[in-house]
Amino acid sequence: MSDQGKVSPARRRGLSDEVADQVRDAIFSGAYAPGAQLREVELSAMMDVSRGPVREALRVLEREGLVHCAWHRGTTVTTLSPEDVAELDSLRGALEDLAVRQVITRASDEDLASLAKAAEVMKHVTDAHEMVRLDIAFHDAVFAVASHQRLADAWDGIRCQVHLFLLTRINISTDGYLGCIPREHHGLVTALRSRDTETALHLFAAHRRHAVDVVTGNADPNRP
């Protein structure tokens, strides 16, 4: 077989990937809120790179669902619509239900101990954006110990949008947030370690529903 048609050598990680990482981190840190404009000229000047890598980076972030590019408006950080929230919630719920069942039947005691550690560090957090990051990290860990690669890949496809959704949640309200999130995750870990499928499914659903209720304006004002 001739060399023609064979794959070419892989390129090293490019400058556009580094730009995408920096812009993504800036979005997740709250530096660019939903709806904020991301101008190629300004980003290239701040990062001391040409506009090409910035343009490529923004395309990557668009595929992740973090930004929206329109020829007449430029690029903006995605603002989630009610339809976006509903679709994300339903898909995340379907994936997470399977992950919970997988964890309970397949995870080792050491795996569950690692989830407990991921939840424990939340108790000491005093910044809402850091709490969101740890929340996502906990759910990353859940999908990792589920031992189902295609399920983990499916989660990876929406995790940035779920992160954006949680940022939207704290932008609306942080009342009681830093206190309730560690408690909720402690409850999730307790159910998983007890191998109690029905309780775990119920608690994971309630955890998701609370955030959705805040974003959609249906939160119970008396809920701690």
C-alpha positions in Angstrom: 0.0 0.0 0.0 1.4 3.4 -1.0 1.7 6.3 1.4 -1.0 8.2 -0.5 -4.2 8.3 1.5 -2.5 7.6 4.8 -2.9 9.9 7.7 -0.4 12.7 8.1 1.6 13.3 11.3 -0.4 14.8 14.0 0.2 18.5 14.7 1.2 19.6 18.1 -1.2 21.5 20.3 -1.8 24.8 18.6 -2.0 28.4 19.7 -5.7 28.4 19.1 -6.2 25.7 21.7 -4.4 27.9 24.3 -6.5 30.9 23.3 -9.7 28.7 23.7 -8.5 27.6 27.1 -8.0 31.1 28.3 -11.3 32.4 27.0 -13.1 29.4 28.4 -11.6 30.0 31.8 -12.5 33.7 31.6 -16.1 32.8 30.9 -16.1 30.3 33.8 -14.6 32.8 36.2 -17.3 35.3 35.4 -15.1 37.7 33.5 -17.4 37.4 30.5 -21.0 37.0 31.5 -23.7 35.5 29.3 -24.4 38.0 26.5 -21.0 39.7 26.7 -19.4 40.4 23.4 -16.1 38.8 22.5 -14.3 40.9 19.9 -11.5 39.3 17.9 -9.4 42.5 17.7 -9.6 43.1 21.5 -8.8 39.4 22.4 -5.9 39.2 20.0 -4.5 42.4 21.5 -4.9 41.3 25.1 -3.3 37.9 24.3 -0.7 39.2 22.0 -1.6 36.8 19.2 -2.9 37.3 15.6 -6.6 37.2 14.9 -6.4 33.8 13.2 -5.9 31.7 16.4 -8.6 33.8 18.1 -11.0 33.1 15.3 -10.3 29.4 15.5 -10.6 29.4 19.3 -14.0 31.0 19.1 -15.2 28.3 16.7 -14.1 25.7 19.2 -16.1 27.4 21.9 -19.1 27.7 19.6 -19.0 23.9 19.1 -18.9 23.5 22.9 -22.0 25.8 23.1 -20.2 28.5 25.2 -20.4 31.3 22.5 -22.7 32.2 19.7 -21.3 33.6 16.4 -23.5 35.7 14.1 -22.3 37.7 11.1 -24.3 40.8 12.1 -23.7 40.7 15.8 -20.2 39.2 16.1 -19.5 36.7 18.9 -21.2 36.7 22.3 -21.2 34.4 25.3 -24.2 32.2 25.0 -27.3 33.2 26.8 -29.4 30.1 27.6 -33.0 30.3 26.5 -35.8 28.5 28.3 -35.7 25.8 25.6 -31.9 25.4 26.1 -32.4 25.0 29.8 -35.2 22.4 29.3 -33.1 20.4 26.8 -30.0 20.5 28.9 -31.9 19.4 32.0 -33.6 16.5 30.3 -30.5 15.2 28.6 -28.4 15.7 31.7 -31.0 13.8 33.7 -31.0 10.9 31.3 -27.2 10.6 31.4 -27.0 11.1 35.1 -29.7 8.5 35.9 -27.6 5.9 33.9 -24.4 7.1 35.6 -26.0 6.7 39.1 -27.1 3.1 38.3 -23.7 2.3 36.9 -21.9 3.7 40.0 -24.1 1.8 42.4 -23.6 -1.5 40.6 -20.0 -1.2 39.4 -18.0 1.4 41.5 -15.6 0.1 44.1 -15.5 1.3 47.6 -12.3 3.3 46.7 -14.2 4.9 43.8 -16.9 6.0 46.2 -14.4 7.3 48.7 -13.0 9.5 45.9 -16.4 10.9 45.4 -16.7 11.6 49.1 -13.4 13.6 48.9 -14.7 15.6 45.9 -17.7 16.6 47.9 -15.8 17.3 51.1 -13.7 20.1 49.6 -16.9 22.0 48.9 -17.3 22.7 52.6 -14.5 25.2 52.6 -15.3 27.2 49.5 -16.3 30.9 49.9 -16.5 31.9 46.2 -19.6 31.0 44.1 -17.6 30.6 40.9 -15.2 28.2 42.6 -18.2 26.3 44.0 -19.6 25.9 40.4 -16.2 24.6 39.3 -16.2 22.0 42.1 -19.8 21.0 41.4 -18.9 20.2 37.8 -15.7 18.4 39.0 -17.8 16.2 41.3 -20.1 15.2 38.4 -17.1 14.6 36.2 -16.0 12.2 38.9 -19.4 10.5 39.0 -19.2 9.8 35.2 -15.6 8.7 35.5 -16.3 6.0 38.1 -19.4 4.8 36.3 -17.0 2.8 34.0 -18.9 3.5 30.8 -16.8 5.3 28.3 -19.5 6.3 25.8 -21.6 7.6 28.7 -18.6 9.7 29.8 -18.1 10.9 26.3 -21.8 12.0 26.1 -21.4 13.9 29.4 -18.3 15.6 28.0 -20.3 16.8 25.1 -22.6 18.9 27.3 -20.5 19.6 30.4 -19.4 23.1 29.3 -23.0 24.0 28.7 -24.0 22.6 32.1 -21.2 24.8 33.6 -22.6 27.8 31.8 -26.1 26.9 33.1 -24.7 26.8 36.7 -23.1 30.2 36.1 -26.5 31.5 35.0 -27.9 30.1 38.2 -25.5 32.0 40.5 -25.8 35.2 38.4 -29.5 35.1 39.3 -29.1 34.4 43.0 -26.5 33.1 45.4 -28.8 33.2 48.5 -27.9 30.1 50.5 -25.9 28.7 47.7 -22.6 28.2 49.4 -24.3 26.4 52.2 -26.7 24.2 50.3 -24.4 22.8 47.6 -22.0 21.0 50.0 -25.0 19.6 51.9 -26.7 18.4 48.7 -23.5 16.7 47.5 -23.0 15.0 50.9 -26.4 13.6 50.5 -25.6 12.3 47.0 -22.5 10.6 48.2 -24.3 9.0 51.2 -26.9 7.5 48.9 -24.3 6.2 46.5 -22.2 4.7 49.3 -25.3 3.0 50.7 -25.9 1.5 47.2 -29.5 2.9 47.5 -30.5 3.3 43.9 -34.0 4.9 44.3 -32.8 7.4 47.0 -29.8 8.3 44.9 -31.9 8.9 41.7 -34.3 11.0 43.8 -31.6 13.1 45.3 -29.7 13.7 42.0 -33.0 14.7 40.4 -33.8 17.1 43.3 -30.2 18.6 43.0 -30.8 19.3 39.3 -34.3 20.6 39.9 -33.3 23.2 42.5 -30.9 24.8 40.0 -33.4 24.7 37.2 -36.1 26.3 39.5 -33.7 29.2 40.3 -33.0 29.8 36.6 -36.7 29.6 35.6 -38.0 31.6 38.5 -39.8 28.8 40.2 -37.6 28.4 43.3 -39.2 28.1 46.7 -38.2 31.2 48.6 -38.4 29.2 51.8 -36.0 26.5 50.7 -32.7 26.6 52.5 
